[in-house]
Amino acid sequence: MVKSKARITAVGSYVPERRLTNFDLEKLVDTNDEWIVQRTGIKERRIANDDEFTSDISYKAVRNLMERYDKPIEDIDMIIVCTLTPDFKTPSVASLVQAKLGIKGAGAIDLNAACAGFTYGLHVANGLITSGLNRKILVIGAESLSKITDYGDRSTCILFGDGGGAVLVEYDEEQPSFLSSHLGSEGEGGKHLYCSNISKRMFNEDLINSKKIVQNGREVYKWAVKTVPKGMENVMENASIPLNEVNWFVPHSANLRMIESICEKSGFPIEHTLYSLVEYGNTSSATIPLSLDKGLTDKKLVTGDKVLLYGFGGGLSHAGLLIKWTI
């Protein structure tokens, strides 16, 4: 990996006020709190208002960042929003955020790698800054998954929630954050997790025609538990750093049982793993920034920590990053 010249300098987050607890879900589908907690670890999730969309969540996460850090935003030259739930097909969420923030000189793009989106977004931001093309980038992971969740499907509606997180990545040749990376995809597994606005046959087998999330949880679980530990190993090999020197592991918060299996297979202690699913559920591209911010507010993350991020999900795509915490 080319030596990074990019540093993470600020973080912010936002979740909607409305809570959807497991007890609330008992009134919607055939489920119960004990069953949900036993299988997923999730106790509640946040749900956006009817008139609250991904651009609003993204903007509020950035406002939270601005309130906590003395960072000017008028010189931001790129905004990357990682999401699978954009307000529109066009304009992009990033463009809507740029307008809300009033930043005149910023480029704006959306990036969709589903639950691996935020790690992909950080990887792209590091590349743009290290190459010299940009100097100050907002990377946002935000979702309004409640708008594409089937609340009649008890296997998926218990999982998903809404929220967002944002980080500022700036040029810094002396104290870079990014140490190594590993990315991959197994597109043949895309049929196990999808959402579509059109009818299409995937690989000439399955007719895809659902405006709601459809997931084969068993197959996604098997893929993640097989793929992520190997990816973690690759990230560490690329950095020439042993896994036992990592202070915190921050995986995508899909399911606590999945995280426990990944930790067991990789040999990483679950006690040094940060996740956001208990309070917020699976928020796709937002889970990792929400977990980082929670680790910060809980006074677990400290400057100098080595942190291993790993996103995985729809695609089926995955991306791991080893970073040095520099806030």
Helices and strands as residue ranges (DSSP letters): E 6-14, E 18-21, H 22-25, H 33-40, E 44-47, H 54-68, E 78-82, H 93-101, E 107-111, G 114-116, H 117-130, E 136-144, G 145-148, E 162-171, E 178-185, G 187-192, E 193-194, E 200-202, E 206-208, E 214-215, H 217-239, G 243-245, E 248-251, H 256-266, G 270-272, H 277-280, G 284-286, H 287-297, E 306-313, G 314-316, E 317-324
